[in-house]
């Protein structure tokens, strides 16, 4: 709970900090990595730093947290904290690094605000930082303790490689040592750490696909301009990589009523969590009304099409609707049109795909009467969206 001493200071300076935090965080990361280059090895994504997505995600989470505790003094923004904590745990962030982040973040704040960074302002924002940090540490401790092992990453070997869709490869891994495997929930993801061409270990997150026991299975879309996807995409049978325990709060558990109609919207490689959801629904014998809506350019660019189609057919009340942008082979041609679907207001909705796709679908769903709190989403990489902020 924010102290009464700090509350008026945060209220008065929040507009300034919220406006400046996007300029402060790049300076913070530059300072921290200059002093601690080891943090870039296996923990932070170099590409996310260069693209600016990680600094923006940090800036967004801080601004959302501060705004929330000012408006709701007796609670925290649980969704934001959970999303951040799961990302941190998948990367193996340890609580001993929170003072490191504090040191260089507040150096950057002082440098940016200049004389406006008075002792009172710094003390108040320090309180906000540690309220958020301690909340995250508590969640992350629980996540680490819930795992079947006490390591952040373990070696896994590629045992199968299949190509599907347009430049998508499906990789299956098995443990390369005796580290016990944690059972994953549908919708969760893992971090894979591989070496960049200069030898720097770099992490990337991928949603888990259904697999046999003691396996991890993912789909990797090739990004010709990406630093690491070409390396991961090019893995062959026998190659060994580091893989984290499964994390992620985008699961079917605890989201809406289990009796409500379920709508799964995906585009491109966004099929991966949807396939996991479908598999879980089948294994649990679900009688739920499930509508899967997939958008792609053409049938041959649709990754894992056969697997997704077969799973929908196994659901007693499953339905598949497709939108193909470049051809007439789908149910509809063009982009997803919510007006053609008749989504009921009580539906539970999951979105996964490119950010413009998710923004467009979400806006159309809200306009059609679906409450925003009924719409969940997954973003590959740093989450800059903060839908319910």
MIDOSE-160080 format. One record per residue (C-alpha): residue number from 1; residue in one letter; x, y, z. Coordinates in pm, 1 decimal, m for minus. Example, Ala and Ser with C-alpha at 12.3 -4.5 7.8 and 13.67 -1.06 7.14 Angstrom:
2
+-----+------+----------+----------+----------+
:  nr : rest :        x :        y :        z :
+-----+------+----------+----------+----------+
:   1 :    a :   1230.0 :   m450.0 :    780.0 :
:   2 :    s :   1367.0 :   m106.0 :    714.0 :
+-----+------+----------+----------+----------+
This chain:
389
+-----+------+----------+----------+----------+
:  nr : rest :        x :        y :        z :
+-----+------+----------+----------+----------+
:   1 :    x :      0.0 :      0.0 :      0.0 :
:   2 :    x :    135.2 :    342.4 :    m98.7 :
:   3 :    x :    203.3 :    565.5 :    203.4 :
:   4 :    x :     m1.0 :    879.6 :    261.8 :
:   5 :    x :    323.8 :   1076.5 :    247.8 :
:   6 :    x :    405.1 :    955.9 :   m102.8 :
:   7 :    x :     54.2 :    952.2 :   m249.8 :
:   8 :    x :     17.3 :   1325.1 :   m324.3 :
:   9 :    x :    369.1 :   1336.2 :   m469.3 :
:  10 :    x :    298.5 :   1043.7 :   m701.2 :
:  11 :    x :    m35.6 :   1194.9 :   m803.6 :
:  12 :    x :    133.9 :   1526.8 :   m884.7 :
:  13 :    x :    430.9 :   1380.8 :  m1072.2 :
:  14 :    x :    264.4 :   1082.6 :  m1242.7 :
:  15 :    x :    182.8 :   1276.7 :  m1563.0 :
:  16 :    x :    545.6 :   1389.8 :  m1589.5 :
:  17 :    x :    694.8 :   1047.4 :  m1517.2 :
:  18 :    x :    445.0 :    874.8 :  m1746.6 :
:  19 :    x :    542.7 :   1117.6 :  m2023.0 :
:  20 :    x :    917.4 :   1084.8 :  m1961.2 :
:  21 :    x :    947.3 :    714.2 :  m1872.3 :
:  22 :    x :    976.0 :    619.9 :  m2239.7 :
:  23 :    x :   1289.2 :    836.9 :  m2257.7 :
:  24 :    x :   1418.9 :    725.2 :  m1918.5 :
:  25 :    x :   1412.7 :    348.9 :  m1973.5 :
:  26 :    x :   1648.8 :    337.7 :  m2276.1 :
:  27 :    x :   1902.2 :    538.1 :  m2073.9 :
:  28 :    x :   1849.1 :    300.6 :  m1780.1 :
:  29 :    x :   1925.4 :     m6.8 :  m1992.4 :
:  30 :    x :   2231.3 :    160.1 :  m2145.4 :
:  31 :    x :   2367.6 :    239.4 :  m1799.5 :
:  32 :    x :   2291.6 :   m106.0 :  m1659.8 :
:  33 :    x :   2443.7 :   m300.9 :  m1949.6 :
:  34 :    x :   2753.1 :    m79.4 :  m1948.8 :
:  35 :    x :   2810.3 :   m173.6 :  m1585.4 :
:  36 :    x :   2675.8 :   m531.0 :  m1607.5 :
:  37 :    x :   2729.3 :   m669.6 :  m1959.7 :
:  38 :    x :   2687.2 :  m1018.9 :  m1815.4 :
:  39 :    x :   2311.8 :   m955.2 :  m1787.5 :
:  40 :    x :   2286.3 :   m959.9 :  m2167.2 :
:  41 :    x :   2419.8 :  m1316.1 :  m2172.6 :
:  42 :    x :   2118.5 :  m1545.2 :  m2150.9 :
:  43 :    x :   1885.2 :  m1306.0 :  m1964.2 :
:  44 :    x :   1797.9 :  m1005.2 :  m2181.0 :
:  45 :    x :   1719.1 :  m1002.7 :  m2550.7 :
:  46 :    x :   1959.1 :   m789.3 :  m2751.7 :
:  47 :    x :   1703.6 :   m756.0 :  m3032.6 :
:  48 :    x :   1433.8 :   m632.3 :  m2795.4 :
:  49 :    x :   1674.3 :   m365.3 :  m2673.2 :
:  50 :    x :   1763.7 :   m254.0 :  m3024.6 :
:  51 :    x :   1399.1 :   m251.9 :  m3133.8 :
:  52 :    x :   1297.6 :    m64.0 :  m2820.3 :
:  53 :    x :   1026.3 :   m315.9 :  m2729.5 :
:  54 :    x :   1174.6 :   m415.0 :  m2392.6 :
:  55 :    x :   1222.3 :    m53.5 :  m2271.9 :
:  56 :    x :    866.5 :     27.6 :  m2381.4 :
:  57 :    x :    730.5 :   m277.0 :  m2198.3 :
:  58 :    x :    913.4 :   m177.5 :  m1878.5 :
:  59 :    x :    793.7 :    180.7 :  m1911.4 :
:  60 :    x :    436.9 :     62.1 :  m1962.2 :
:  61 :    x :    439.9 :   m169.6 :  m1661.7 :
:  62 :    x :    577.0 :     98.9 :  m1428.4 :
:  63 :    x :    325.6 :    359.6 :  m1545.7 :
:  64 :    x :     35.1 :    113.2 :  m1519.6 :
:  65 :    x :    139.6 :      3.2 :  m1171.4 :
:  66 :    x :    177.8 :    360.4 :  m1039.8 :
:  67 :    x :   m153.6 :    471.2 :  m1190.4 :
:  68 :    x :   m330.8 :    168.8 :  m1047.8 :
:  69 :    x :   m211.6 :    201.4 :   m688.5 :
:  70 :    x :   m301.9 :    570.6 :   m685.6 :
:  71 :    x :   m655.8 :    490.9 :   m801.0 :
:  72 :    x :   m689.7 :    164.2 :   m602.8 :
:  73 :    x :   m489.4 :    212.2 :   m280.0 :
:  74 :    x :   m589.2 :   m125.1 :   m132.3 :
:  75 :    x :   m494.0 :   m352.6 :   m422.0 :
:  76 :    x :   m243.2 :   m417.3 :   m702.9 :
:  77 :    x :   m290.1 :   m467.3 :  m1079.7 :
:  78 :    x :   m272.3 :   m845.1 :  m1061.0 :
:  79 :    x :   m286.4 :   m907.8 :  m1435.5 :
:  80 :    x :      9.2 :   m680.6 :  m1509.3 :
:  81 :    x :    214.5 :   m825.8 :  m1223.9 :
:  82 :    x :    134.8 :  m1185.0 :  m1322.9 :
:  83 :    x :    225.3 :  m1126.1 :  m1687.9 :
:  84 :    x :    558.3 :   m963.8 :  m1592.7 :
:  85 :    x :    643.7 :  m1222.8 :  m1325.8 :
:  86 :    x :    590.3 :  m1516.3 :  m1563.3 :
:  87 :    x :    817.7 :  m1350.9 :  m1821.7 :
:  88 :    x :   1082.4 :  m1289.6 :  m1555.5 :
:  89 :    x :   1067.8 :  m1648.5 :  m1431.3 :
:  90 :    x :   1095.7 :  m1788.5 :  m1783.3 :
:  91 :    x :   1417.8 :  m1589.9 :  m1821.5 :
:  92 :    x :   1552.2 :  m1697.6 :  m1483.9 :
:  93 :    x :   1560.4 :  m1349.0 :  m1329.3 :
:  94 :    x :   1672.3 :  m1366.8 :   m965.5 :
:  95 :    x :   1554.9 :  m1136.2 :   m688.3 :
:  96 :    x :   1913.0 :  m1028.6 :   m617.3 :
:  97 :    x :   1901.3 :   m828.7 :   m942.0 :
:  98 :    x :   1616.0 :   m600.0 :   m833.4 :
:  99 :    x :   1859.1 :   m368.2 :   m648.4 :
: 100 :    x :   2066.1 :   m358.6 :   m968.0 :
: 101 :    x :   1763.8 :   m246.6 :  m1167.9 :
: 102 :    x :   1676.9 :      9.9 :   m899.7 :
: 103 :    x :   2026.1 :    162.2 :   m899.9 :
: 104 :    x :   2048.0 :    226.2 :  m1272.7 :
: 105 :    x :   1680.6 :    309.4 :  m1322.7 :
: 106 :    x :   1694.0 :    584.0 :  m1063.2 :
: 107 :    x :   2022.5 :    713.4 :  m1198.2 :
: 108 :    x :   1844.2 :    750.8 :  m1532.0 :
: 109 :    x :   1543.5 :    917.7 :  m1367.5 :
: 110 :    x :   1767.1 :   1168.4 :  m1190.2 :
: 111 :    x :   1955.1 :   1243.3 :  m1512.1 :
: 112 :    x :   1634.3 :   1296.3 :  m1709.5 :
: 113 :    x :   1442.1 :   1504.7 :  m1456.1 :
: 114 :    x :   1736.7 :   1713.2 :  m1338.7 :
: 115 :    x :   1639.8 :   1958.9 :  m1064.6 :
: 116 :    x :   1285.1 :   1824.0 :  m1067.8 :
: 117 :    x :   1418.7 :   1499.0 :   m916.2 :
: 118 :    x :   1400.5 :   1631.6 :   m561.3 :
: 119 :    x :   1461.1 :   1410.2 :   m262.0 :
: 120 :    x :   1085.0 :   1390.4 :   m198.5 :
: 121 :    x :   1011.1 :   1288.7 :   m558.7 :
: 122 :    x :   1286.2 :   1026.1 :   m563.6 :
: 123 :    x :   1174.3 :    884.6 :   m228.4 :
: 124 :    x :    812.0 :    860.0 :   m342.4 :
: 125 :    x :    898.7 :    686.4 :   m668.6 :
: 126 :    x :   1142.5 :    459.3 :   m485.0 :
: 127 :    x :    848.5 :    349.3 :   m275.9 :
: 128 :    x :    649.4 :    271.9 :   m591.7 :
: 129 :    x :    941.5 :     76.7 :   m736.0 :
: 130 :    x :    986.5 :   m139.9 :   m428.7 :
: 131 :    x :    613.8 :   m201.3 :   m390.1 :
: 132 :    x :    612.6 :   m333.7 :   m746.3 :
: 133 :    x :    944.9 :   m517.3 :   m710.4 :
: 134 :    x :    845.8 :   m691.2 :   m387.4 :
: 135 :    x :    510.0 :   m793.3 :   m534.1 :
: 136 :    x :    692.0 :   m944.0 :   m834.7 :
: 137 :    x :    951.2 :  m1115.8 :   m615.4 :
: 138 :    x :    673.3 :  m1281.2 :   m414.6 :
: 139 :    x :    500.9 :  m1410.6 :   m728.0 :
: 140 :    x :    830.0 :  m1526.1 :   m881.6 :
: 141 :    x :    928.4 :  m1714.2 :   m566.3 :
: 142 :    x :    600.8 :  m1904.7 :   m591.3 :
: 143 :    x :    655.9 :  m1979.5 :   m959.3 :
: 144 :    x :   1006.8 :  m2111.4 :   m900.2 :
: 145 :    x :    892.1 :  m2318.5 :   m600.8 :
: 146 :    x :    614.5 :  m2481.3 :   m805.5 :
: 147 :    x :    858.7 :  m2636.8 :  m1053.7 :
: 148 :    x :    967.5 :  m3000.8 :  m1052.2 :
: 149 :    x :   1333.7 :  m2893.3 :  m1037.8 :
: 150 :    x :   1548.1 :  m2613.8 :   m895.9 :
: 151 :    x :   1713.9 :  m2494.0 :  m1217.2 :
: 152 :    x :   1615.6 :  m2205.0 :  m1443.3 :
: 153 :    x :   1721.6 :  m2381.8 :  m1763.9 :
: 154 :    x :   1816.4 :  m2736.4 :  m1856.0 :
: 155 :    x :   1968.9 :  m2894.8 :  m2169.9 :
: 156 :    x :   1730.3 :  m3041.3 :  m2427.6 :
: 157 :    x :   1804.7 :  m3222.7 :  m2753.1 :
: 158 :    x :   1615.3 :  m3189.6 :  m3081.0 :
: 159 :    x :   1455.7 :  m3527.1 :  m3161.3 :
: 160 :    x :   1220.0 :  m3430.0 :  m3443.2 :
: 161 :    x :   1188.1 :  m3152.8 :  m3701.8 :
: 162 :    x :    887.5 :  m3095.3 :  m3930.6 :
: 163 :    x :    812.4 :  m2810.4 :  m4171.4 :
: 164 :    x :    463.7 :  m2663.6 :  m4203.3 :
: 165 :    x :    293.0 :  m2359.8 :  m4352.5 :
: 166 :    x :    505.0 :  m2071.9 :  m4475.9 :
: 167 :    x :    858.1 :  m2087.4 :  m4328.2 :
: 168 :    x :    744.1 :  m2251.8 :  m4004.0 :
: 169 :    x :    929.1 :  m2543.7 :  m3848.2 :
: 170 :    x :    794.6 :  m2760.5 :  m3564.8 :
: 171 :    x :   1070.6 :  m2874.1 :  m3329.1 :
: 172 :    x :   1039.1 :  m3148.1 :  m3068.0 :
: 173 :    x :   1286.5 :  m3168.9 :  m2778.6 :
: 174 :    x :   1366.8 :  m3426.7 :  m2512.5 :
: 175 :    x :   1580.8 :  m3383.0 :  m2199.4 :
: 176 :    x :   1954.9 :  m3416.4 :  m2251.5 :
: 177 :    x :   2019.5 :  m3483.6 :  m1883.2 :
: 178 :    x :   1834.9 :  m3614.1 :  m1576.3 :
: 179 :    x :   1667.2 :  m3286.4 :  m1474.4 :
: 180 :    x :   1300.6 :  m3360.7 :  m1385.4 :
: 181 :    x :   1049.2 :  m3200.8 :  m1621.7 :
: 182 :    x :    765.6 :  m2980.7 :  m1500.4 :
: 183 :    x :    426.7 :  m3057.7 :  m1652.2 :
: 184 :    x :    301.5 :  m2772.9 :  m1869.9 :
: 185 :    x :    m47.9 :  m2628.4 :  m1894.5 :
: 186 :    x :   m204.4 :  m2552.6 :  m2231.4 :
: 187 :    x :   m116.5 :  m2198.4 :  m2335.6 :
: 188 :    x :    214.0 :  m2179.2 :  m2149.4 :
: 189 :    x :    550.9 :  m2104.8 :  m2308.5 :
: 190 :    x :    919.3 :  m2180.5 :  m2259.9 :
: 191 :    x :   1235.0 :  m1978.7 :  m2307.7 :
: 192 :    x :   1491.7 :  m2128.4 :  m2541.3 :
: 193 :    x :   1848.5 :  m2004.8 :  m2504.6 :
: 194 :    x :   2081.9 :  m2045.3 :  m2798.9 :
: 195 :    x :   2406.2 :  m1878.6 :  m2900.5 :
: 196 :    x :   2402.6 :  m1587.4 :  m3143.3 :
: 197 :    x :   2659.4 :  m1582.9 :  m3421.1 :
: 198 :    x :   2899.2 :  m1389.7 :  m3196.8 :
: 199 :    x :   2861.4 :  m1647.1 :  m2916.8 :
: 200 :    x :   2629.5 :  m1442.3 :  m2692.0 :
: 201 :    x :   2356.2 :  m1657.6 :  m2536.1 :
: 202 :    x :   2015.0 :  m1514.8 :  m2622.4 :
: 203 :    x :   1663.8 :  m1611.4 :  m2500.3 :
: 204 :    x :   1344.2 :  m1639.9 :  m2703.1 :
: 205 :    x :    997.4 :  m1747.9 :  m2586.5 :
: 206 :    x :    776.3 :  m1998.7 :  m2769.7 :
: 207 :    x :    432.1 :  m2133.8 :  m2682.8 :
: 208 :    x :    427.6 :  m2507.0 :  m2619.6 :
: 209 :    x :    238.8 :  m2735.4 :  m2856.9 :
: 210 :    x :     84.8 :  m3066.4 :  m2744.4 :
: 211 :    x :    352.3 :  m3334.9 :  m2718.9 :
: 212 :    x :    423.5 :  m3678.2 :  m2582.1 :
: 213 :    x :    527.7 :  m3718.2 :  m2219.8 :
: 214 :    x :    877.8 :  m3588.3 :  m2140.3 :
: 215 :    x :    888.4 :  m3375.5 :  m2453.0 :
: 216 :    x :    870.7 :  m3006.2 :  m2540.9 :
: 217 :    x :    730.9 :  m2910.8 :  m2881.3 :
: 218 :    x :    720.2 :  m2565.4 :  m3042.3 :
: 219 :    x :    650.3 :  m2395.7 :  m3374.7 :
: 220 :    x :    904.6 :  m2141.0 :  m3498.7 :
: 221 :    x :    821.4 :  m1886.7 :  m3767.5 :
: 222 :    x :   1128.7 :  m1771.4 :  m3959.0 :
: 223 :    x :   1194.2 :  m1398.4 :  m3935.2 :
: 224 :    x :   1449.2 :  m1321.5 :  m4209.0 :
: 225 :    x :   1546.7 :  m1002.4 :  m4025.7 :
: 226 :    x :   1558.4 :  m1155.5 :  m3678.6 :
: 227 :    x :   1883.5 :  m1222.4 :  m3497.2 :
: 228 :    x :   1785.6 :  m1556.9 :  m3342.3 :
: 229 :    x :   1489.1 :  m1710.3 :  m3525.1 :
: 230 :    x :   1706.0 :  m1813.7 :  m3819.0 :
: 231 :    x :   1935.0 :  m1996.0 :  m3575.0 :
: 232 :    x :   1648.2 :  m2169.4 :  m3391.1 :
: 233 :    x :   1465.2 :  m2235.1 :  m3717.5 :
: 234 :    x :   1779.4 :  m2402.9 :  m3848.0 :
: 235 :    x :   1821.9 :  m2646.6 :  m3558.7 :
: 236 :    x :   1855.0 :  m3007.8 :  m3666.1 :
: 237 :    x :   1806.7 :  m3343.1 :  m3495.4 :
: 238 :    x :   2071.5 :  m3393.7 :  m3229.1 :
: 239 :    x :   2131.7 :  m3022.8 :  m3158.4 :
: 240 :    x :   2120.7 :  m2926.2 :  m2788.9 :
: 241 :    x :   1978.1 :  m2603.1 :  m2647.9 :
: 242 :    x :   1885.4 :  m2468.3 :  m2304.1 :
: 243 :    x :   1514.1 :  m2465.5 :  m2221.2 :
: 244 :    x :   1332.7 :  m2314.4 :  m1922.6 :
: 245 :    x :   1048.3 :  m2457.5 :  m1721.5 :
: 246 :    x :    702.3 :  m2373.0 :  m1861.1 :
: 247 :    x :    548.6 :  m2040.3 :  m1762.5 :
: 248 :    x :    262.6 :  m1816.1 :  m1868.2 :
: 249 :    x :    m74.4 :  m1713.2 :  m1728.3 :
: 250 :    x :   m268.4 :  m1745.6 :  m2054.8 :
: 251 :    x :   m440.1 :  m2073.0 :  m1967.0 :
: 252 :    x :   m800.2 :  m2193.7 :  m1969.8 :
: 253 :    x :   m802.0 :  m2211.2 :  m1590.4 :
: 254 :    x :   m962.9 :  m1928.9 :  m1400.7 :
: 255 :    x :  m1065.9 :  m1724.2 :  m1703.9 :
: 256 :    x :  m1439.8 :  m1675.9 :  m1726.9 :
: 257 :    x :  m1711.5 :  m1937.6 :  m1694.0 :
: 258 :    x :  m1633.1 :  m2289.1 :  m1814.2 :
: 259 :    x :  m1989.7 :  m2300.8 :  m1951.8 :
: 260 :    x :  m1958.0 :  m1985.1 :  m2162.8 :
: 261 :    x :  m1902.3 :  m2015.5 :  m2539.0 :
: 262 :    x :  m1531.2 :  m2010.9 :  m2620.1 :
: 263 :    x :  m1389.7 :  m1825.3 :  m2921.0 :
: 264 :    x :  m1027.1 :  m1877.3 :  m3024.9 :
: 265 :    x :   m898.7 :  m1618.8 :  m3275.1 :
: 266 :    x :   m561.0 :  m1678.9 :  m3438.3 :
: 267 :    x :   m357.7 :  m1558.5 :  m3733.2 :
: 268 :    x :    m41.1 :  m1714.6 :  m3872.5 :
: 269 :    x :    182.8 :  m1869.3 :  m3607.3 :
: 270 :    x :    m71.1 :  m1755.0 :  m3346.8 :
: 271 :    x :   m223.7 :  m2101.3 :  m3387.8 :
: 272 :    x :     17.6 :  m2249.2 :  m3133.3 :
: 273 :    x :   m165.1 :  m2167.8 :  m2806.5 :
: 274 :    x :   m500.3 :  m2242.0 :  m2973.2 :
: 275 :    x :   m386.8 :  m2592.5 :  m3068.5 :
: 276 :    x :   m282.7 :  m2650.4 :  m2708.2 :
: 277 :    x :   m620.2 :  m2526.7 :  m2582.0 :
: 278 :    x :   m805.0 :  m2753.8 :  m2824.4 :
: 279 :    x :   m599.1 :  m3053.9 :  m2719.2 :
: 280 :    x :   m669.4 :  m2984.0 :  m2350.4 :
: 281 :    x :  m1043.3 :  m2946.2 :  m2415.5 :
: 282 :    x :  m1048.8 :  m3282.2 :  m2594.2 :
: 283 :    x :   m850.8 :  m3459.2 :  m2320.6 :
: 284 :    x :  m1085.1 :  m3321.3 :  m2052.4 :
: 285 :    x :  m1396.1 :  m3435.1 :  m2243.2 :
: 286 :    x :  m1527.0 :  m3081.0 :  m2268.6 :
: 287 :    x :  m1882.6 :  m3029.8 :  m2396.1 :
: 288 :    x :  m1823.9 :  m2658.1 :  m2439.7 :
: 289 :    x :  m1928.4 :  m2462.6 :  m2749.1 :
: 290 :    x :  m1593.8 :  m2380.8 :  m2912.7 :
: 291 :    x :  m1552.2 :  m2164.5 :  m3222.7 :
: 292 :    x :  m1205.5 :  m2144.8 :  m3375.6 :
: 293 :    x :  m1147.8 :  m1849.4 :  m3608.9 :
: 294 :    x :   m824.4 :  m1855.7 :  m3806.8 :
: 295 :    x :   m694.1 :  m1593.3 :  m4048.6 :
: 296 :    x :   m414.4 :  m1648.7 :  m4299.2 :
: 297 :    x :   m304.6 :  m1550.5 :  m4647.1 :
: 298 :    x :   m375.2 :  m1887.6 :  m4809.0 :
: 299 :    x :   m435.7 :  m2246.0 :  m4708.8 :
: 300 :    x :    m72.7 :  m2336.8 :  m4780.7 :
: 301 :    x :     59.6 :  m2060.4 :  m4551.5 :
: 302 :    x :   m151.8 :  m2178.6 :  m4256.7 :
: 303 :    x :     86.8 :  m2351.1 :  m4012.1 :
: 304 :    x :    m22.4 :  m2679.0 :  m3852.9 :
: 305 :    x :   m346.6 :  m2666.0 :  m4053.3 :
: 306 :    x :   m407.1 :  m3041.3 :  m4051.9 :
: 307 :    x :   m346.1 :  m3070.7 :  m3678.1 :
: 308 :    x :   m574.4 :  m2779.4 :  m3592.3 :
: 309 :    x :   m851.2 :  m2901.6 :  m3823.5 :
: 310 :    x :   m837.4 :  m3254.6 :  m3680.9 :
: 311 :    x :   m860.4 :  m3125.5 :  m3324.0 :
: 312 :    x :  m1165.3 :  m2910.6 :  m3397.3 :
: 313 :    x :  m1335.9 :  m3210.9 :  m3555.7 :
: 314 :    x :  m1284.7 :  m3412.4 :  m3236.8 :
: 315 :    x :  m1473.5 :  m3160.9 :  m3024.5 :
: 316 :    x :  m1841.9 :  m3251.0 :  m2993.2 :
: 317 :    x :  m1939.2 :  m2883.6 :  m3019.4 :
: 318 :    x :  m1642.4 :  m2746.4 :  m3215.1 :
: 319 :    x :  m1660.6 :  m2521.7 :  m3520.4 :
: 320 :    x :  m1388.1 :  m2385.6 :  m3746.2 :
: 321 :    x :  m1426.4 :  m2059.4 :  m3940.8 :
: 322 :    x :  m1150.9 :  m1936.8 :  m4173.0 :
: 323 :    x :  m1067.7 :  m1608.5 :  m4339.8 :
: 324 :    x :   m817.2 :  m1629.4 :  m4627.3 :
: 325 :    x :   m681.0 :  m1298.1 :  m4746.8 :
: 326 :    x :   m552.3 :  m1401.7 :  m5089.9 :
: 327 :    x :   m789.4 :  m1673.6 :  m5208.1 :
: 328 :    x :  m1145.0 :  m1806.6 :  m5197.3 :
: 329 :    x :  m1059.6 :  m2139.3 :  m5029.5 :
: 330 :    x :  m1161.8 :  m2034.8 :  m4678.9 :
: 331 :    x :  m1510.7 :  m1976.8 :  m4542.8 :
: 332 :    x :  m1460.2 :  m1607.1 :  m4614.0 :
: 333 :    x :  m1216.2 :  m1407.1 :  m4819.1 :
: 334 :    x :  m1038.2 :  m1111.9 :  m4660.8 :
: 335 :    x :   m968.2 :  m1015.1 :  m4302.7 :
: 336 :    x :  m1166.5 :  m1132.1 :  m4000.9 :
: 337 :    x :  m1512.1 :   m974.0 :  m3998.3 :
: 338 :    x :  m1671.7 :  m1001.2 :  m3654.3 :
: 339 :    x :  m2012.5 :   m913.7 :  m3798.6 :
: 340 :    x :  m2013.1 :  m1248.6 :  m3981.2 :
: 341 :    x :  m1958.0 :  m1448.8 :  m3661.7 :
: 342 :    x :  m2234.3 :  m1344.1 :  m3423.1 :
: 343 :    x :  m2011.3 :  m1362.3 :  m3114.0 :
: 344 :    x :  m2236.5 :  m1352.3 :  m2803.7 :
: 345 :    x :  m2163.2 :  m1099.9 :  m2528.7 :
: 346 :    x :  m2103.9 :  m1376.6 :  m2272.2 :
: 347 :    x :  m1829.6 :  m1542.8 :  m2481.5 :
: 348 :    x :  m1479.5 :  m1599.3 :  m2349.1 :
: 349 :    x :  m1227.8 :  m1494.6 :  m2613.8 :
: 350 :    x :   m858.8 :  m1566.0 :  m2668.5 :
: 351 :    x :   m648.8 :  m1383.4 :  m2927.6 :
: 352 :    x :   m305.7 :  m1467.7 :  m3064.4 :
: 353 :    x :   m131.5 :  m1339.4 :  m3374.7 :
: 354 :    x :     32.3 :  m1022.4 :  m3504.8 :
: 355 :    x :    m42.4 :   m717.2 :  m3291.6 :
: 356 :    x :   m241.6 :   m531.1 :  m3564.1 :
: 357 :    x :   m460.7 :   m841.4 :  m3605.5 :
: 358 :    x :   m531.1 :   m861.9 :  m3231.9 :
: 359 :    x :   m600.3 :   m490.0 :  m3199.8 :
: 360 :    x :   m845.4 :   m499.9 :  m3488.5 :
: 361 :    x :  m1029.4 :   m809.1 :  m3363.5 :
: 362 :    x :  m1045.2 :   m683.9 :  m3006.3 :
: 363 :    x :  m1184.3 :   m344.2 :  m3106.6 :
: 364 :    x :  m1448.0 :   m509.1 :  m3325.2 :
: 365 :    x :  m1545.1 :   m749.3 :  m3045.9 :
: 366 :    x :  m1583.8 :   m465.7 :  m2794.1 :
: 367 :    x :  m1792.4 :   m271.0 :  m3046.8 :
: 368 :    x :  m2008.1 :   m581.6 :  m3089.2 :
: 369 :    x :  m2081.0 :   m592.3 :  m2715.7 :
: 370 :    x :  m1821.2 :   m836.6 :  m2579.4 :
: 371 :    x :  m1686.7 :   m694.5 :  m2249.3 :
: 372 :    x :  m1314.7 :   m616.3 :  m2255.5 :
: 373 :    x :  m1258.3 :   m831.3 :  m1946.2 :
: 374 :    x :  m1378.9 :  m1134.4 :  m2144.6 :
: 375 :    x :  m1098.1 :  m1094.7 :  m2398.9 :
: 376 :    x :   m754.6 :  m1239.7 :  m2325.7 :
: 377 :    x :   m447.8 :  m1237.7 :  m2546.3 :
: 378 :    x :    m91.4 :  m1357.4 :  m2592.7 :
: 379 :    x :    191.6 :  m1146.9 :  m2731.6 :
: 380 :    x :    514.6 :  m1308.6 :  m2845.2 :
: 381 :    x :    797.5 :  m1108.0 :  m2684.6 :
: 382 :    x :    778.3 :   m805.8 :  m2450.3 :
: 383 :    x :    417.3 :   m711.3 :  m2380.0 :
: 384 :    x :    360.3 :   m348.5 :  m2476.5 :
: 385 :    x :    m14.0 :   m368.0 :  m2504.6 :
: 386 :    x :   m146.0 :   m371.0 :  m2145.4 :
: 387 :    x :   m504.1 :   m408.6 :  m2267.3 :
: 388 :    x :   m672.1 :   m347.2 :  m1937.6 :
: 389 :    x :   m455.8 :    m69.4 :  m1807.1 :
+-----+------+----------+----------+----------+
